[in-house]
């Protein structure tokens, strides 16, 4: 796809997309910045209308907050996560998408992030 550049290094994915390009597949990107203090941006792509949830968990698996829980149209989305009041440490964020049309299966992706205070 024109306008897409990917660099894969271990679990780190860095991408640059043209703003007008629609996602061809579900994608949960690494938060930026990471490590962060006190806020970070979580970006993801939705290729078809889907019910999307994005949740933050602590390292023990306890849910900290739900930042997205809604039906979403095709597109790229960014959500800010503010960790004021949370302690330093590793957190994980999980995206689950269930397409309305059933053209593709459910999508689940999990990424780690580090809060440093």
N, C-alpha and C positions, 0 to 999 in steps of 0.2 A: 504494500500500500504506500503510495506516495505520501510523504510527510511524516512517516513513522520511523523512528530510530530507537533501537533497544540495545542496552548493554546489560549482559547478564554476568554477575559476579556473586557467586554463592547464592544467598537469598535476596540480594539487593537488585532491584530493577529500577533503572532510570529511563524515563521516556520523555520524548518531545513530540507533541502532536499539533497539527494545524488546528486552530480553534473551530473551523467549520466542519471538521471530519467527525462523523458519527462512529461510535464504537461498533466493530464487527463482531465482538464477542464480549461476554462479561469479563470485567477486570477490576480487581482491587489493587490499588497501587500502594507503595510504601508511603507512610506518612512523611510529611516534611514540615519543619525540620525534625530530625531524629538523631540524637537525643533532643528533647525539647524541655522548655520551662517558660511559662506555665501552659502555653497553648501550642497546638499543632494542627495541620490541615490533613484531612483524609479525603482522597480523591478516588472515584470509582466510575466505571462505565457500564451502562445498561443498554444492550443492543435491541431490546424489544420491551414493550410494556410489561412490567413485572411488579409483584409485591416484594419490596426490598426492606430488609432490616440490617442495621449495622449497630453492633453492641460492643461495649468496652468491658473487659474482664480484668481482674487482678491476676497475679501469677498463681493464686490458689484456685482459680476458676470461678470466683464469685463475681456476679454481674455488678459492674460499677454504674453504668448508665446505658440507656438506649439513645443513640443519636439520630437514627432514622428508623421509621416504621410506617411505611406508606406505599401506595401504588405510585410508580414512577414511569414516565414516558422514556423513550429512547433518548440517550444523551450522556454527557459527562457531567458529574456532580462533584462539588467540593463542600465539605462540612468541617467546621472548626470544632476542635475539642479543647476545652479549657479545664485543666487539671488543678485549679486552685482548690486547696483543702485536701488534696491527696498527697500521700507520702511518696518519696523517691522510690523508684524501682521499675521493674519490667511489667508492662501491661500488654495485653493482646487485644486486637480488635478483629471482629468476625463479621463478614458480610454473607448474608443468605438472600438469594433471589429466586422467586418462584414465578416463571413466566405465565402470563394470562393465557396465551394461545397454545401453550403446550408444544411449540415447535422445537424446543430444546428442553433438556432436563433441568432439574434444580441446580443452582450454582451455589457452592460454599467455598469461601476462602478465608484464611486466618493469617494475620501478620503480627509481628512483635514490634513494640515501641518502648523507648526508655525515657522515663521522666527523671531528670536530674535537677535537684534544687540546691 
